Amino acid sequence: MTEVVALALLLSASASMSVAHAETTQVLALAGSVDEVLTNIRNWVMGILAGLATVFLSIGGVRYVMGGGDPGEIEKAKTSFKAAGIGYALAALAPLVVTVLKGIVGA
């Protein structure tokens, strides 16, 4: 009896999923051109890199303050600061990378 109930639940769930999928075939966003896609990619990459760099900068600051003079913790903090600097540099170079990609694609 439980197998029949489980089968009925699965069939009803799959039927409702197919109905829901059929109703949501509307396209919500389209890019107008390759240039627009590359610009959106650049913005996302810059945002993600800057966000990660800020996280590493915060971690480095907390480690430096909470290290209490421990040379190992100070070195870990400096490593986090270096990673944050690299992240900010890559975020600053993202527009240059997109410009190169535009030249390759021909946009």
C-alpha positions in Angstrom: 0.0 0.0 0.0 2.8 2.4 0.8 4.4 1.8 -2.6 1.2 2.8 -4.3 1.0 6.0 -2.2 4.7 6.8 -3.0 4.1 6.2 -6.7 1.1 8.4 -6.7 3.0 11.2 -5.0 5.9 10.9 -7.4 3.6 11.0 -10.4 1.6 14.0 -9.1 4.9 15.8 -8.3 6.3 15.2 -11.8 3.0 16.2 -13.4 3.0 19.5 -11.5 6.7 20.0 -12.3 6.0 19.7 -16.1 3.1 22.1 -15.9 5.2 24.6 -14.0 8.0 24.2 -16.5 5.6 24.7 -19.4 4.3 28.0 -17.9 7.8 29.5 -17.3 9.2 29.4 -20.8 9.4 33.2 -20.9 12.8 34.6 -21.5 13.6 37.3 -18.9 16.8 38.8 -20.2 18.6 39.0 -23.5 21.9 40.7 -24.3 21.6 43.1 -27.2 25.2 42.6 -28.4 28.5 40.9 -27.6 29.7 44.2 -26.3 27.0 44.2 -23.7 27.8 40.7 -22.6 31.5 41.5 -22.3 30.7 44.6 -20.3 28.5 42.6 -18.0 31.2 40.0 -17.5 33.7 42.8 -16.7 31.4 44.2 -14.1 30.8 40.8 -12.5 34.5 40.0 -12.4 35.4 43.3 -10.9 32.7 43.0 -8.3 33.7 39.5 -7.3 37.4 40.2 -7.2 37.0 43.4 -5.2 34.7 41.6 -2.8 37.1 38.8 -2.2 40.0 41.2 -1.9 38.1 43.1 0.8 37.5 39.8 2.7 41.2 39.0 2.6 42.0 42.5 3.7 39.6 42.2 6.7 41.0 38.7 7.6 44.6 40.1 7.4 43.7 43.0 9.6 42.0 40.8 12.2 44.9 38.4 12.2 47.4 41.3 12.6 45.5 42.8 15.5 44.7 39.5 17.2 48.2 38.1 16.6 49.6 39.5 19.9 53.1 39.7 18.5 53.2 36.1 17.4 55.5 36.0 14.4 53.5 33.2 12.7 50.3 35.1 12.9 51.9 38.3 11.7 53.3 36.4 8.6 49.8 35.0 8.0 48.4 38.5 8.2 51.0 39.8 5.7 50.1 36.9 3.4 46.5 38.0 3.5 47.4 41.6 2.8 49.4 40.4 -0.2 46.5 38.4 -1.5 44.2 41.4 -1.0 46.6 43.6 -3.0 46.7 41.0 -5.8 42.9 40.8 -5.8 42.5 44.6 -6.0 45.1 44.7 -8.8 43.3 42.1 -10.8 40.0 43.9 -10.3 41.6 47.1 -11.6 42.9 45.2 -14.7 39.6 43.6 -15.5 38.6 46.4 -17.9 41.9 45.9 -19.8 41.2 42.1 -20.1 37.7 42.9 -21.5 39.2 45.3 -24.0 41.5 42.6 -25.2 38.6 40.2 -25.4 36.6 42.7 -27.4 39.6 43.0 -29.8 39.8 39.3 -30.2 36.0 38.8 -30.7 35.7 41.9 -32.9 33.1 43.7 -30.9 
